Amino acid sequence: MTLGNRSMERGRELDRLETEICVIAAQDADAAAFRRLVELYERRLLYFIRRISGDGDWALDVLQDVWVTVFQRLNTLRSPAAFKTWVYQIAHDKAIDLIRRQHRESELVLAMEPEIETDNANEAFENAELVHRALEGLSLAHREVLTLRFLEDLEISEIANVIRCSVGTAKSRLHYAKKALGRKLEEFSNG
């Protein structure tokens, strides 16, 4: 393990511990601890919500609704270590509820794409702006699993919990989402 990897791992561990401490304190009605949780997760949750449905002013409304729900239900969370998965599950559910109210249900169905190998896509992955543009062109289900896995570093089992599906379904969605992203990136790099 390189020095950079050890440092990054320590940083993740410190973030995890800070979250758990803040959850415990917030469950004991510590307002400063709850504000710290908001500071730690607000930008990341907003990004996640926007990746589910694209940019829109309503994303801030969904985010606010997420924090109201977290505030109301925080005492029901039995394991502070589960906070990250729990809060993303709430954000997922709130965003999906809004989408269902705004759009027809058929727009939410995941279409399974055939596998296509993409050799030129690896170079495009290095360009973050290109990746974000490509994400916007993917289906809801694909944006969701890619964001949770690669931007939020959730394990497959945690992703399955957030999107309320089996581990096998989460693995399958992630597989097809990677393929779809690769195709989008190849389109952008060739176009």
C-alpha positions in Angstrom: 0.0 0.0 0.0 1.5 3.4 -1.0 1.7 6.3 1.3 -1.0 8.1 -0.7 -3.4 5.1 -0.3 -2.7 4.9 3.4 -3.4 8.6 3.8 -6.6 8.3 1.8 -7.7 5.3 3.9 -7.0 7.2 7.1 -9.0 10.1 5.8 -12.0 7.9 5.1 -11.8 6.3 8.5 -11.7 9.7 10.2 -14.7 10.8 8.2 -16.5 7.6 9.2 -15.7 8.1 12.8 -16.7 11.8 12.8 -20.1 10.8 11.2 -20.7 8.2 13.9 -19.8 10.6 16.7 -22.1 13.3 15.2 -25.0 10.8 14.8 -24.7 9.7 18.4 -24.6 13.3 19.6 -27.4 14.4 17.3 -29.5 11.5 18.7 -29.0 13.1 22.1 -30.5 16.4 20.8 -27.1 18.1 20.1 -28.0 20.7 17.5 -24.4 21.4 16.6 -23.8 17.7 15.8 -26.8 17.7 13.5 -25.5 20.8 11.8 -22.2 19.1 11.3 -23.9 16.1 9.7 -25.6 18.5 7.3 -22.2 20.1 6.5 -20.6 16.7 5.9 -23.3 15.3 3.6 -25.3 18.2 2.1 -23.2 18.8 -1.1 -22.8 15.1 -1.7 -26.5 14.4 -1.3 -27.4 17.3 -3.6 -25.0 15.9 -6.2 -26.6 12.5 -5.8 -30.1 13.9 -6.1 -29.2 15.9 -9.2 -27.6 12.8 -10.8 -30.8 10.8 -10.3 -32.9 13.3 -12.3 -30.7 15.9 -13.8 -30.2 19.4 -12.6 -33.2 21.3 -11.5 -34.3 23.8 -8.8 -36.5 21.2 -7.2 -33.4 19.2 -6.2 -32.9 21.8 -3.3 -36.5 21.1 -2.2 -35.8 17.4 -2.2 -32.6 17.9 -0.2 -34.5 20.0 2.4 -37.1 17.3 2.6 -34.3 14.7 3.1 -32.9 16.7 6.1 -36.4 17.2 7.6 -36.9 13.4 7.4 -33.4 12.7 8.9 -34.1 15.1 11.7 -37.5 13.5 12.5 -36.2 9.9 12.2 -32.6 10.0 13.5 -33.5 8.4 16.8 -34.8 5.4 14.9 -31.4 4.7 13.5 -30.0 1.9 15.6 -26.5 1.8 14.2 -24.6 5.1 13.8 -22.3 3.2 11.4 -25.3 2.8 9.0 -25.9 6.5 8.7 -24.3 7.0 5.3 -26.4 4.2 3.7 -29.5 5.3 5.6 -29.3 8.9 4.5 -28.7 8.0 0.8 -31.7 5.6 1.0 -33.8 8.5 2.2 -32.5 10.8 -0.5 -33.1 8.1 -3.1 -36.7 7.6 -2.0 -37.5 11.3 -1.9 -36.1 11.9 -5.3 -37.9 8.9 -6.8 -41.2 10.0 -5.2 -40.9 13.4 -6.8 -40.0 11.9 -10.2 -42.9 9.6 -10.1 -45.2 12.5 -9.4 -43.7 14.5 -12.3 -43.2 11.9 -15.0 -44.8 8.9 -16.4 -43.8 5.6 -14.9 -42.4 4.3 -18.1 -39.5 6.8 -17.9 -38.3 5.0 -14.8 -38.0 1.5 -16.3 -34.4 0.3 -16.7 -33.7 -0.9 -20.2 -31.0 -3.5 -20.3 -28.5 -2.7 -23.0 -26.5 -5.4 -24.9 -22.9 -5.7 -24.0 -20.5 -3.7 -26.2 -16.8 -3.6 -25.6 -15.2 -0.2 -25.5 -11.5 0.0 -25.8 -11.2 3.8 -26.4 -13.3 4.7 -23.4 -10.5 4.3 -20.8 -8.9 7.6 -21.9 -12.2 9.4 -21.6 -12.6 8.3 -18.0 -9.7 10.7 -17.1 -11.8 13.7 -18.0 -14.1 14.4 -15.1 -16.2 17.0 -17.0 -16.7 14.5 -19.8 -17.8 11.8 -17.3 -20.3 14.2 -15.7 -21.8 15.1 -19.2 -21.9 11.4 -20.0 -23.7 10.6 -16.7 -26.4 13.1 -17.6 -27.2 11.1 -20.8 -27.8 7.8 -18.9 -31.0 6.4 -17.5 -32.0 7.1 -13.9 -31.0 3.6 -12.8 -27.6 3.9 -14.4 -26.8 7.3 -13.0 -27.9 6.2 -9.6 -25.7 3.1 -9.2 -22.7 4.8 -10.8 -22.9 7.7 -8.5 -23.3 5.6 -5.4 -20.5 3.2 -6.3 -17.8 5.5 -7.7 -18.6 8.9 -6.2 -19.9 7.8 -2.8 -17.8 4.7 -2.6 -20.6 2.5 -1.4 -20.3 -1.3 -1.5 -22.7 -3.4 -3.7 -24.7 -4.5 -0.7 -25.1 -0.9 0.5 -26.2 0.2 -3.0 -28.7 -2.6 -3.0 -30.1 -1.3 0.4 -30.2 2.3 -0.9 -32.1 1.4 -4.1 -34.1 -1.4 -2.4 -33.2 -4.3 -4.6 -31.3 -7.5 -4.4 -27.5 -7.6 -4.4 -27.6 -9.5 -7.8 -29.8 -6.7 -9.3 -27.4 -4.0 -8.0 -24.5 -5.9 -9.5 -26.3 -6.3 -12.8 -27.3 -2.6 -12.9 -23.8 -1.5 -12.2 -22.4 -3.8 -14.9 -24.8 -2.4 -17.5 -24.3 1.1 -16.3 -20.6 0.9 -16.8 -21.1 -0.4 -20.3 -23.6 2.4 -21.0 -21.2 5.0 -19.6 -18.4 3.6 -21.7 -20.5 3.9 -24.8 -21.4 7.5 -24.0 -17.8 8.4 -23.3 -16.7 6.8 -26.6 -19.4 8.8 -28.4 -18.1 12.0 -26.9 -14.4 11.2 -27.5 -15.1 10.2 -31.2 -17.5 13.0 -31.8 
